[in-house]
Amino acid sequence: MPERDESESPPESSGRGVPEWKTDWKTGDETGIDRSEVDHGGVSPPEAFSMLANETRIEILQALWERRDEPVAFSELHADVDVDRGNFNYHLSKLAEHFVRQTGEGYELREAGKAVIRAVLAGTITHDPRIEPTDLGVPCPLCGGAIEFSYADEFITVRCTSCAGVMGGDVPRGTFMHHTFPPAGLQGRHGIEVLEAARVHYETDLATMLQGVCPECGGTVDRSMHACEEHETDTDGMCTACGSVPDIWVEHVCANCSYSRWCVVWLPILFHPAVIAFVYERQPFESFLELRRLFWVDSGYIDGIERSVVSEAPLEVEVRVPFDGDEIRVTVDEEMRTKNVR
């Protein structure tokens, strides 16, 4: 492909309508917004938690959720909650400060109230399911060996029973997927269906964070590249210093709520519009979705992806993505900003 310097003005569309990769979002003074003039309002975290520290208040929120299509009259809401009128009125007034809105037609949940109920429905704060290691019946994308998945403490773990996987540390040997997944995601799914749902959940979060937005709270996201300076591997390819097979990882972390996602350096590159267009022009778009999956059927593409350090100070990495006899190379800096595409 012809080389393009991202510091130059962006070229006109090639006809596919693919936009430039937006990574340098304007914040603070660059937008002309005076942060001192923003009215943040709201309540403190201790106050918010104290508002919810009562069974009756949770019952009120649940009753409003079940009737969320329209505002609920006071009398109807009271009838749904088994408590005397005095206590009901008191607890409702406390919720109305932040979690419940009163309108001319009755009461309804504010977004904060909906978030509480959604957290309950996700099972994260009410359930603690466990799934013992289970054979998935599909080969490892790295070596072809048998893989199994397990679930505990809201984390899904997928590991190969033969090779070292890609990460070590506190996870079992052979692990190549390990990230949070809500307990509700297990409902109605089995085996490979759980794995696929967890992958989609992970990639959706990652795609949002690549655009600088936290999928949990909407806050700003910082990205940083972490390279192991003493990458010495054992016979399994695992580094004794950093505890992983890849020597470069990318961390995405929310500046507000600290929600984070880690990934190998080449994975975000597969979301780059130039890479998407490159693959799309050579094969139906569905094939690119396959490319991001860590399944055996995609191992041929994954094995071909290479990365090389083009600059150590400042750190810049080039990722080579081959496809259908051609290739595209994307260079990014330590904050995952595109420097070059060729």
C-alpha positions as CSV (number, residue, x, y, z in Angstrom):
1,M,0.0,0.0,0.0
2,P,1.2,3.6,-0.6
3,E,2.6,5.2,2.5
4,R,0.7,7.9,4.3
5,D,2.1,10.2,7.0
6,E,-0.7,10.9,9.5
7,S,0.8,14.3,10.3
8,E,-0.2,15.5,6.9
9,S,-3.7,16.6,6.0
10,P,-6.0,13.6,5.6
11,P,-6.6,12.5,2.0
12,E,-10.0,12.4,0.4
13,S,-12.1,9.4,0.8
14,S,-11.2,6.4,-1.3
15,G,-14.9,5.8,-2.0
16,R,-15.5,3.4,0.9
17,G,-16.5,6.3,3.2
18,V,-14.0,5.2,5.8
19,P,-13.2,8.1,8.2
20,E,-9.8,8.8,9.8
21,W,-9.2,7.2,13.2
22,K,-10.3,9.8,15.7
23,T,-8.0,9.5,18.7
24,D,-7.0,13.1,19.6
25,W,-10.3,14.3,21.2
26,K,-10.5,17.9,22.3
27,T,-10.9,18.4,26.0
28,G,-10.7,21.1,28.6
29,D,-9.5,24.5,27.3
30,E,-9.3,23.2,23.7
31,T,-13.1,23.0,23.5
32,G,-13.5,26.5,24.9
33,I,-15.3,25.2,27.9
34,D,-14.4,26.6,31.3
35,R,-14.4,23.7,33.7
36,S,-15.0,26.0,36.6
37,E,-18.3,27.0,35.1
38,V,-19.6,23.4,34.8
39,D,-22.2,22.7,37.5
40,H,-21.5,19.1,38.5
41,G,-24.2,19.0,41.2
42,G,-25.2,15.6,42.5
43,V,-24.2,14.0,45.8
44,S,-21.0,12.5,47.3
45,P,-20.4,8.8,47.0
46,P,-21.0,8.2,50.8
47,E,-24.3,10.1,50.5
48,A,-25.3,8.0,47.4
49,F,-24.6,4.7,49.2
50,S,-26.4,5.8,52.3
51,M,-29.5,6.6,50.2
52,L,-29.5,2.9,49.1
53,A,-28.8,1.4,52.5
54,N,-32.4,0.4,53.0
55,E,-34.5,-2.5,51.8
56,T,-37.6,-0.4,51.3
57,R,-35.8,2.0,49.0
58,I,-34.5,-0.8,46.8
59,E,-38.1,-2.2,46.6
60,I,-39.3,1.3,45.5
61,L,-36.6,1.3,42.7
62,Q,-37.6,-2.2,41.7
63,A,-41.3,-1.3,41.5
64,L,-40.5,1.7,39.4
65,W,-38.3,-0.4,37.1
66,E,-41.1,-2.9,36.6
67,R,-43.4,0.0,35.6
68,R,-40.7,1.9,33.7
69,D,-42.8,2.5,30.6
70,E,-44.6,5.4,32.2
71,P,-44.7,7.5,35.5
72,V,-46.3,5.7,38.4
73,A,-48.8,7.5,40.7
74,F,-48.0,7.8,44.4
75,S,-50.9,5.5,45.4
76,E,-50.0,2.8,42.8
77,L,-46.4,2.9,43.8
78,H,-47.3,2.6,47.5
79,A,-49.5,-0.4,46.7
80,D,-46.5,-2.2,45.2
81,V,-44.3,-1.7,48.3
82,D,-45.3,-3.5,51.5
83,V,-44.7,-0.7,54.1
84,D,-46.8,1.8,56.0
85,R,-47.6,5.1,54.4
86,G,-45.3,7.2,56.8
87,N,-42.2,5.1,56.1
88,F,-43.0,4.8,52.4
89,N,-43.3,8.6,52.1
90,Y,-40.0,9.1,54.0
91,H,-38.0,6.6,51.9
92,L,-39.4,7.9,48.6
93,S,-38.4,11.4,49.5
94,K,-34.8,10.3,50.1
95,L,-34.7,8.6,46.7
96,A,-36.2,11.6,45.1
97,E,-33.0,13.5,45.8
98,H,-31.0,11.6,43.3
99,F,-32.5,8.3,42.1
100,V,-36.2,9.1,41.5
101,R,-37.9,11.9,39.6
102,Q,-41.3,13.3,40.4
103,T,-43.3,14.6,37.4
104,G,-46.9,15.8,37.0
105,E,-48.0,12.3,36.2
106,G,-46.2,10.5,39.0
107,Y,-42.8,9.0,39.8
108,E,-40.1,7.5,37.5
109,L,-36.5,6.4,37.7
110,R,-33.8,8.8,37.0
111,E,-30.7,7.4,35.1
112,A,-29.0,6.9,38.5
113,G,-31.9,4.7,39.6
114,K,-31.9,2.7,36.4
115,A,-28.1,2.1,36.8
116,V,-28.7,0.6,40.2
117,I,-31.3,-1.8,39.0
118,R,-29.2,-2.7,35.9
119,A,-26.3,-3.5,38.2
120,V,-28.7,-5.8,40.1
121,L,-29.9,-7.5,36.9
122,A,-26.4,-8.0,35.7
123,G,-25.8,-10.1,38.7
124,T,-22.5,-8.4,39.6
125,I,-23.6,-7.3,43.1
126,T,-26.1,-10.1,43.8
127,H,-24.8,-13.3,42.2
128,D,-21.5,-15.2,42.5
129,P,-21.7,-18.1,40.0
130,R,-18.8,-20.5,39.4
131,I,-18.1,-22.8,36.4
132,E,-15.4,-25.3,36.9
133,P,-12.9,-25.8,34.0
134,T,-14.9,-27.1,31.0
135,D,-13.6,-28.5,27.7
136,L,-14.9,-26.4,24.8
137,G,-14.3,-29.0,22.2
138,V,-12.4,-26.6,19.9
139,P,-8.6,-26.4,19.4
140,C,-6.4,-23.7,20.8
141,P,-5.7,-20.9,18.2
142,L,-2.1,-20.8,19.2
143,C,-1.1,-24.5,19.1
144,G,-4.1,-26.6,18.2
145,G,-4.4,-28.2,21.7
146,A,-7.5,-28.6,23.7
147,I,-8.9,-25.5,25.4
148,E,-11.2,-25.1,28.4
149,F,-12.9,-22.2,30.1
150,S,-13.9,-21.4,33.7
151,Y,-15.8,-18.7,35.5
152,A,-15.2,-17.3,39.0
153,D,-15.4,-13.9,40.7
154,E,-17.0,-12.3,37.6
155,F,-14.0,-13.3,35.5
156,I,-14.0,-15.6,32.5
157,T,-10.8,-17.5,31.9
158,V,-9.9,-19.4,28.7
159,R,-6.8,-21.5,28.6
160,C,-5.0,-24.1,26.5
161,T,-4.2,-27.4,28.2
162,S,-1.0,-27.8,26.1
163,C,0.8,-24.5,25.4
164,A,1.7,-21.5,27.7
165,G,-1.0,-19.2,26.3
166,V,-0.1,-15.5,26.3
167,M,-0.3,-14.5,30.0
168,G,1.0,-15.7,33.3
169,G,1.0,-14.2,36.8
170,D,-2.1,-15.1,38.8
171,V,-3.9,-16.9,36.0
172,P,-3.5,-20.6,35.2
173,R,-0.8,-21.6,32.7
174,G,-2.1,-21.6,29.1
175,T,-4.4,-18.6,29.6
176,F,-5.1,-16.5,26.5
177,M,-8.4,-14.8,27.6
178,H,-9.0,-13.5,31.1
179,H,-11.4,-10.6,31.7
180,T,-14.5,-9.5,33.5
181,F,-17.9,-10.7,32.3
182,P,-21.2,-10.1,34.1
183,P,-22.9,-13.1,35.6
184,A,-26.1,-12.4,33.6
185,G,-24.1,-13.2,30.5
186,L,-24.0,-16.9,31.5
187,Q,-27.8,-17.2,31.4
188,G,-29.1,-19.2,28.5
189,R,-25.7,-19.8,27.1
190,H,-23.4,-22.9,27.2
191,G,-19.8,-23.6,26.3
192,I,-18.7,-21.8,23.1
193,E,-21.7,-19.5,23.3
194,V,-20.4,-18.1,26.6
195,L,-17.0,-17.6,25.0
196,E,-18.4,-15.8,22.0
197,A,-20.6,-13.5,24.2
198,A,-17.6,-12.7,26.4
199,R,-15.5,-11.8,23.3
200,V,-18.2,-9.5,22.0
201,H,-18.5,-7.9,25.4
202,Y,-14.8,-7.4,25.7
203,E,-14.4,-6.0,22.1
204,T,-17.3,-3.6,22.5
205,D,-15.7,-2.2,25.6
206,L,-12.4,-2.0,23.9
207,A,-13.8,-0.3,20.8
208,T,-15.4,2.4,23.0
209,M,-12.3,3.0,25.0
210,L,-10.3,3.3,21.8
211,Q,-12.4,6.4,21.1
212,G,-11.6,7.8,24.5
213,V,-14.9,7.0,26.2
214,C,-15.3,4.8,29.2
215,P,-18.1,2.2,28.6
216,E,-18.9,2.2,32.3
217,C,-19.2,5.8,33.3
218,G,-18.6,7.8,30.1
219,G,-15.4,9.4,31.5
220,T,-12.3,10.1,29.6
221,V,-9.9,7.2,28.9
222,D,-6.1,7.3,29.0
223,R,-4.1,4.8,26.8
224,S,-0.6,3.7,27.4
225,M,1.8,1.1,26.0
226,H,3.8,-1.1,28.3
227,A,6.9,-2.7,27.0
228,C,9.0,-5.3,28.8
229,E,12.6,-4.1,28.8
230,E,14.0,-7.4,30.0
231,H,12.0,-9.8,27.9
232,E,13.7,-13.2,28.4
233,T,11.5,-16.2,27.7
234,D,11.6,-19.8,29.0
235,T,11.1,-22.9,26.8
236,D,7.3,-22.2,26.7
237,G,7.9,-18.6,25.4
238,M,6.8,-17.1,28.7
239,C,8.9,-14.1,29.9
240,T,10.3,-14.6,33.4
241,A,10.3,-10.8,34.0
242,C,6.8,-9.7,32.9
243,G,5.0,-13.0,33.1
244,S,3.6,-13.0,29.6
245,V,4.4,-14.2,26.1
246,P,3.9,-10.8,24.3
247,D,6.5,-8.2,25.3
248,I,4.2,-5.2,24.6
249,W,0.7,-4.6,26.1
250,V,-1.7,-1.7,25.9
251,E,-3.6,-0.5,28.9
252,H,-6.8,1.5,28.6
253,V,-8.0,3.1,31.9
254,C,-10.8,5.5,32.7
255,A,-9.6,8.7,34.4
256,N,-12.8,8.8,36.4
257,C,-13.8,5.3,37.6
258,S,-10.5,3.5,36.9
259,Y,-12.3,0.9,34.7
260,S,-9.6,-0.7,32.6
261,R,-9.0,-3.1,29.7
262,W,-5.6,-4.6,28.7
263,C,-4.8,-6.1,25.3
264,V,-1.9,-7.1,23.1
265,V,-0.6,-4.3,21.0
266,W,-1.9,-5.6,17.7
267,L,-5.5,-6.0,18.7
268,P,-6.5,-2.3,18.6
269,I,-4.9,-2.0,15.2
270,L,-7.6,-4.4,13.9
271,F,-10.2,-1.8,14.7
272,H,-8.4,0.9,12.7
273,P,-10.5,2.1,9.7
274,A,-7.6,1.7,7.3
275,V,-7.2,-2.0,8.3
276,I,-10.9,-2.6,8.1
277,A,-11.0,-1.1,4.6
278,F,-7.9,-3.0,3.6
279,V,-9.5,-6.4,4.6
280,Y,-13.0,-5.4,3.3
281,E,-11.6,-4.6,-0.2
282,R,-10.1,-8.2,-0.4
283,Q,-12.9,-10.2,1.2
284,P,-16.4,-9.8,2.6
285,F,-16.5,-7.8,5.8
286,E,-17.6,-10.8,7.8
287,S,-14.1,-12.3,7.4
288,F,-12.7,-9.4,9.3
289,L,-14.9,-10.1,12.3
290,E,-13.5,-13.6,12.2
291,L,-10.0,-12.1,12.2
292,R,-10.4,-10.7,15.7
293,R,-11.6,-13.9,17.2
294,L,-9.1,-16.1,19.1
295,F,-10.4,-19.3,17.6
296,W,-8.5,-22.0,15.7
297,V,-10.3,-21.1,12.4
298,D,-8.6,-17.7,12.6
299,S,-5.2,-18.9,13.7
300,G,-3.7,-18.5,10.3
301,Y,-4.4,-14.8,10.3
302,I,-3.3,-14.3,13.9
303,D,0.0,-16.1,13.3
304,G,0.8,-13.8,10.5
305,I,0.4,-10.5,12.5
306,E,3.8,-9.1,13.4
307,R,4.9,-6.1,15.4
308,S,8.3,-4.3,15.5
309,V,9.6,-1.4,17.5
310,V,10.5,1.5,15.2
311,S,11.5,3.9,18.0
312,E,12.3,3.4,21.6
313,A,12.3,7.0,22.8
314,P,9.6,8.0,22.2
315,L,8.2,4.5,21.9
316,E,6.6,3.7,18.5
317,V,5.5,0.4,17.3
318,E,4.6,-0.8,13.8
319,V,2.1,-3.6,13.4
320,R,2.0,-5.6,10.1
321,V,-1.3,-7.2,9.2
322,P,-1.1,-9.6,6.2
323,F,-4.2,-10.7,4.3
324,D,-4.8,-12.5,1.0
325,G,-1.3,-12.1,-0.3
326,D,-1.1,-8.4,0.6
327,E,-0.3,-6.5,3.8
328,I,-0.9,-3.2,5.6
329,R,1.3,-1.7,8.2
330,V,0.2,0.8,10.9
331,T,2.6,2.6,13.2
332,V,1.3,4.0,16.6
333,D,3.0,5.8,19.4
334,E,2.9,4.9,23.1
335,E,-0.6,6.4,23.5
336,M,-1.9,4.4,20.5
337,R,-2.1,7.5,18.3
338,T,-1.6,6.7,14.6
339,K,1.7,7.9,13.2
340,N,1.8,6.2,9.8
341,V,-0.2,3.8,7.6
342,R,1.4,2.1,4.6
